[in-house]
Every structure is written in C-alpha cells, then in structure tokens.
C-alpha cells in the first residue's frame, strides 16, 4: 500500500524545517511536498494530487483560502500564528477540515498526526460514500433509507421516477406515504419481528404520488452502529414487479391451457386407440357378416316362404273346415318360429350394417308426423306409456328418414326393454339447441350398469340377456354418418336417456 501524500504550505523556512523534522522523528507514514507560497502551491497542485493539505493561513503572496478552489476534493488543515475566531470561522466556512493555532512550544504539532489520520479516513469514507451513492443513484430499482422513526433519509433517482415524488417531497417524511394502510402495518410488524435477522424479502403493494398502486418485491436490510451494534437505519430496495406479475399470470394461464390441451390430447389418443381397436373388431365382424349373409339368407327366405304358406293353410276359413286336423299348439309353434326367423334376420342385417359403409340420403323431414308413425309401431306393455314432447315451431329437419327410423326404433325398443316387468313413462322430446337438432329418449328403467357404460357402443357388447349387442353400435354409426353424436347417460333418479344431436343444415 503506497504512503499517503501531504502538501505542506508555509512561507516561514524555519517552520518548514521544524515541521519536517518532527514528522521524520516520529516516522509518520506520509510523503510530504513543501510549498513556500500560494503561487508555488498552485503550481504543484496542477501536477500532483494529495490526500491532505496543511497550510498556514497567511502566506507571503496571499492566504490559505486562495488554494481552496484547487483543493475541493482534499481535506485542508489550516494553521494560524495567532488565535482569531473570525479567521477560524472564515476557514471553516470555506471548507477547512480543521483549524489550529500555532503554539510557541510547538504542542500543536502533537495534534497533527491524529488529525491527519482522521482527515484521510474521512476522505476515504466520503469517497466510498460517493461511489456507493453514485451506484445507488444509477440502479433501476428504487432505494430508500429510513431511520428508526421511519423517516426517509435517503432516496435514489429511480425512487423519484417510480413513485413520482421529488427528493424534497419525501426527505424527512414517514415512509407511510408510499404504503397502503393495511400493507404498511404488515411491513412494520415484519420489521419488528425481523430485527435479529440481517435481511428479509417479500411482495407488497405500494402507492405512487398520484394514488395508483402497484406490486413490488421488497428487500430490507438494517444498518448497525459499529460501536453499539444497535440498528440505526433500514435500507429498502423496491422493485416494480407489475410486468413480472403479468408475465407470471400469462405463464400460469398458458400452463393451464397447455394442461387442458394435454389432457384433451390424451383423450384424443385414447379415442383413436379405441377406434383402432374397434376397427379391428369391425374387420373381424365384416368377415363374419359376409359369411352369415351369404350362408343364411337363402335358407331364411325358404323358411319365410314356408311359414307364409303354413299361415294360409291355418287361416280361420281353413280351420273351420278342418277343425280336427290342426291343433292350437301348431299355431303357437308357427308363431314362435316366425319370431325366431325375424330375430335371425335382424342379426344378419345388423352384422351387414356394421360391415358396409353408410351413405346418407339427405331429405327434408317434417318430424312430428314422422315420429308419431314410428312411436305407433313400437310394441309395449299396457303399463308403459309413450309420450311425445315436441317444440311446436320445429322447422323441417334434414336427415335420412330410413336410417334415422332404424335409430329411433332401436332406441325406443331398448327403452321399452329396459322397463321390462315394470310400469312407467317413456318420453321422447325434440327441439333445436345451439345449431343442432336434439332428440332425447328418457325411460324409467334400471339404467346402464357401470361396467357396461364405457363400452356401450362397441359391437358385441350388451347388458341384455338376449341379443348380440349390434343395435347401439349401428345406431351410433348412422348418427355419426349424419355428422352428429349419440350418447346414453343415466338419469339422476332412475332410468337412462339417449341423446341424439345432429347439426342443422
């Protein structure tokens, strides 16, 4: 570390020698330069810099104050031959660090080493403070320092820009001017509870001069006295996090949307996987359907023709003439035979419907007479009532009346079968909702078992004792061919509801 440099200005040669000998004798760690006049001192100051200057007040060509303009950044110790209060005041007002009166026994020299040390330390501290202040003034975050009475004793440039106050408007004011009441109390409580910690951070809401509020991230540190170790002030660094919060909220929003998209993607993947499995089943069923259609159609037709002829022979007129030749048992047997043939024919039709592509023949249909005719054809026990609830202002609806008849007939028949050995109501309602034509068929039956619900529309899946489980699968394919959807869901109390939605054209 280089020695500190001292400029000594004295026009008395003897005083110069005494001063230098004293400093040398006491081995003080300073380098001295000596000037005998104001002019000589100024010449030296144009070439060199010093850590401290010691000068006699009266010099041959001027006074010590003539040098102060060139010593603005240097502590100056003024020495006077005789005590004069007015001179001391002038020197101190001009910026002198200290003022001494020369003593005849040179005792004033004993005070100089300590004064020099203190002056140099003060200069170093002031330099550090200046650097620190410049640094604080240049940062983008708002910095304010408060004393123990919560009075603001320092703010930087960013504080005035962010909060809208001038330096004069906040210096000496309580920091409550920048706080909302409830937040200020929370801040004070936090200060009191964190006294033993060096630093704490948190997010708060502050107020600008114009009354607007904004979120901040606040970091608070305390300053302690070097001797007493007591807290003497708080340094607060506030960062406006308005944009950060917006970004965080946007990120949260995007994260939630991404999560929903991811979940939706998973559902789509699951749906595609299900459709792939279903396609495999359809491929196998297609082969079966082709075989069944080819092998059973002809025998079934023969059976149908035979039954037709048998029924002719068993007509009331024929039986009247041949009462003893045919029994009632034969009639019943033929009836059962007919039902079984119809059932077998339906299986073949369902299998072939699953295997073939569905082509929609779009027609305008007046739905009221159309559905009334279908409901009239549905066989049902006396204890089960069928009801129709239609919007009277329904427009003509575009769909394939033949295909849709199969869907509605199947769903109504399922509703009746779901209420087997029960009594109650089946309600078919129809209306337009959100650009769709919507049909609901509600029953009061046993509902859909939980184990069947997820695979309800898969071929060969059924909850009924009788049937191959083709009907709903075919219905769904027909509705989807109309760009619509078919869903079945359990009612809150009892029974289930089938819901058909077809886009209006």
Residue pairs with C-beta under 8 A, 6 or more apart in sequence:
3 29
3 30
3 31
4 29
4 30
4 31
4 51
4 52
4 116
4 120
5 30
5 31
5 32
5 33
5 48
5 49
5 50
5 51
6 30
6 31
6 32
6 33
6 50
6 51
6 52
6 53
6 54
6 116
7 32
7 33
7 35
7 41
7 44
7 45
7 48
7 50
7 52
7 53
7 54
7 55
7 74
8 16
8 19
8 20
8 32
8 33
8 34
8 35
8 53
8 54
8 55
9 34
9 35
9 36
9 37
9 38
9 41
9 53
9 54
9 55
9 56
9 59
9 64
9 67
10 16
10 19
10 34
10 35
10 36
10 55
10 56
11 36
11 37
11 56
11 59
11 60
12 56
13 36
15 56
15 102
16 34
16 36
18 106
18 109
19 54
19 109
20 32
20 34
22 106
22 109
23 30
23 32
26 113
28 113
28 116
30 116
33 44
33 48
33 50
35 41
35 43
35 44
36 60
37 59
37 60
37 61
37 62
38 59
38 60
38 61
38 62
38 63
38 66
38 67
39 61
41 55
41 67
42 67
42 70
45 67
45 70
45 71
46 70
49 74
50 74
51 74
51 75
51 120
51 123
52 74
52 75
52 76
52 77
52 97
52 116
52 119
52 120
52 123
53 67
53 71
53 74
53 75
53 76
53 77
54 76
54 77
54 79
54 112
54 116
55 64
55 67
55 76
55 77
55 78
55 79
56 64
56 78
56 79
56 80
56 81
57 63
57 64
57 78
57 79
57 80
57 81
57 87
57 91
58 64
58 80
58 81
59 66
64 76
64 78
64 91
64 96
65 90
65 91
65 94
67 76
68 76
68 94
68 95
68 96
72 95
73 123
74 123
75 97
75 119
75 120
75 122
75 123
76 95
76 96
76 97
77 96
77 97
77 98
77 99
77 100
77 112
77 115
77 116
77 119
78 88
78 91
78 96
78 98
78 99
78 100
79 99
79 100
79 101
79 102
79 108
80 87
80 88
80 99
80 100
80 101
80 102
81 101
81 102
82 101
82 102
83 101
88 99
91 99
92 99
97 115
97 119
97 122
98 115
98 119
100 108
100 111
100 112
100 115
101 108
102 108
136 143
136 156
137 156
137 157
138 157
139 156
139 158
140 158
141 158
141 237
141 238
141 239
142 155
142 156
142 158
142 159
142 162
142 163
142 216
142 237
142 238
142 239
142 240
143 154
143 155
143 156
143 158
143 159
143 235
143 236
143 237
143 238
144 152
144 154
144 155
144 156
144 159
144 170
144 175
144 236
144 238
145 152
145 153
145 154
145 155
145 223
145 233
145 234
145 235
145 236
146 152
146 153
146 175
146 233
146 234
146 236
147 153
147 232
147 233
148 231
148 232
148 233
149 174
150 174
150 175
150 176
150 188
151 172
151 173
151 174
151 175
152 170
152 171
152 172
152 173
152 174
152 175
153 171
153 172
153 233
155 165
155 167
155 170
155 171
159 165
159 170
159 238
160 166
160 167
162 208
162 238
162 240
163 170
163 178
163 206
163 208
163 209
164 208
164 209
164 210
165 177
165 209
169 209
170 177
175 184
175 236
176 184
177 207
178 206
178 207
178 208
179 187
179 204
179 206
179 207
180 205
180 206
180 207
180 213
183 204
183 205
183 206
186 204
187 204
187 218
190 200
190 202
190 220
191 220
191 234
194 200
194 220
195 222
195 231
198 221
198 222
199 219
199 220
199 221
200 219
200 220
201 217
201 218
201 219
201 220
202 217
202 218
203 215
203 216
203 217
203 218
203 241
204 215
204 216
204 218
205 213
205 214
205 215
205 216
206 213
206 214
206 216
206 238
207 213
208 214
214 240
214 242
215 240
215 241
215 242
215 245
216 238
216 239
216 240
216 241
217 238
217 239
217 241
217 244
218 236
218 237
218 238
218 239
219 236
219 237
220 234
220 235
220 236
220 237
221 234
221 235
222 231
222 233
222 234
222 235
223 231
223 232
223 233
223 234
223 235
224 230
224 231
224 232
225 232
278 458
278 459
281 458
281 459
281 460
282 354
282 355
282 459
285 351
285 354
285 355
285 459
285 460
286 354
286 355
288 351
289 348
289 351
289 352
289 354
289 355
290 355
292 347
292 348
292 351
293 348
293 351
293 352
296 344
296 348
297 348
300 341
300 344
300 345
300 348
303 337
303 341
304 341
307 334
307 337
307 338
307 341
310 334
311 334
312 318
313 326
314 326
314 330
314 331
314 334
319 326
347 468
347 470
350 468
350 470
350 471
350 474
351 470
353 470
353 474
353 477
354 459
354 470
354 473
354 474
354 477
358 403
358 477
358 478
358 481
359 481
360 399
360 400
360 403
360 481
360 482
361 400
361 402
361 403
362 398
362 399
362 400
362 505
363 398
363 399
363 400
363 401
364 396
364 397
364 398
365 396
365 397
365 398
365 399
365 401
365 404
366 396
367 390
367 394
367 396
367 397
367 430
368 390
368 394
370 401
371 388
371 390
371 408
371 428
371 430
372 388
374 405
374 408
374 409
374 412
375 386
375 388
375 412
375 428
377 409
378 386
378 409
378 412
378 413
378 416
379 416
380 386
380 416
380 426
381 416
381 423
383 422
383 423
383 424
384 416
384 419
384 422
384 423
384 424
384 425
384 426
385 424
385 425
385 426
386 412
386 425
386 426
386 428
387 425
387 426
387 427
387 428
388 427
388 428
388 429
389 427
389 428
389 429
389 430
390 429
390 430
390 431
391 430
391 431
391 432
394 430
394 431
394 432
395 432
397 437
397 502
397 504
398 504
398 505
399 437
399 482
399 502
400 478
400 482
403 478
403 481
403 482
404 478
404 482
406 474
406 475
406 478
407 475
407 478
407 479
407 486
407 500
408 428
408 439
408 441
410 471
410 472
410 474
410 475
411 441
411 475
411 498
411 500
412 426
412 428
412 441
414 471
414 472
414 498
415 426
415 441
415 442
415 443
415 445
415 498
416 426
416 443
417 464
418 443
418 445
418 446
418 447
418 495
418 496
419 426
419 443
419 444
419 445
419 495
420 445
422 444
422 445
424 443
424 444
424 445
424 495
425 443
425 444
426 441
426 442
426 443
426 444
427 440
427 441
427 442
428 439
428 440
428 441
429 439
429 440
429 442
430 437
430 438
430 439
430 440
431 438
432 438
432 504
433 501
435 503
435 504
436 484
436 501
436 502
436 503
436 504
437 501
437 502
437 503
437 504
438 499
438 500
438 501
439 499
439 500
440 497
440 498
440 499
440 500
441 497
441 498
442 491
442 495
442 496
442 497
442 498
443 495
443 496
443 497
444 494
444 495
445 494
445 495
445 496
446 494
446 495
447 490
447 491
447 494
447 495
447 496
448 456
448 463
448 488
448 489
448 490
448 496
449 463
452 461
452 462
452 463
453 488
453 490
455 461
456 472
456 488
457 472
457 473
457 476
457 486
458 469
458 473
459 469
459 470
459 473
460 468
460 469
460 470
461 469
461 473
462 468
462 469
472 486
472 488
475 486
476 486
479 485
479 486
479 500
479 502
480 486
482 502
483 502
483 503
484 500
484 501
484 502
484 503
485 499
485 500
485 501
486 498
486 499
486 500
486 501
487 498
487 499
488 496
488 497
488 498
488 499
489 496
489 497
489 499
490 496
490 497
491 497
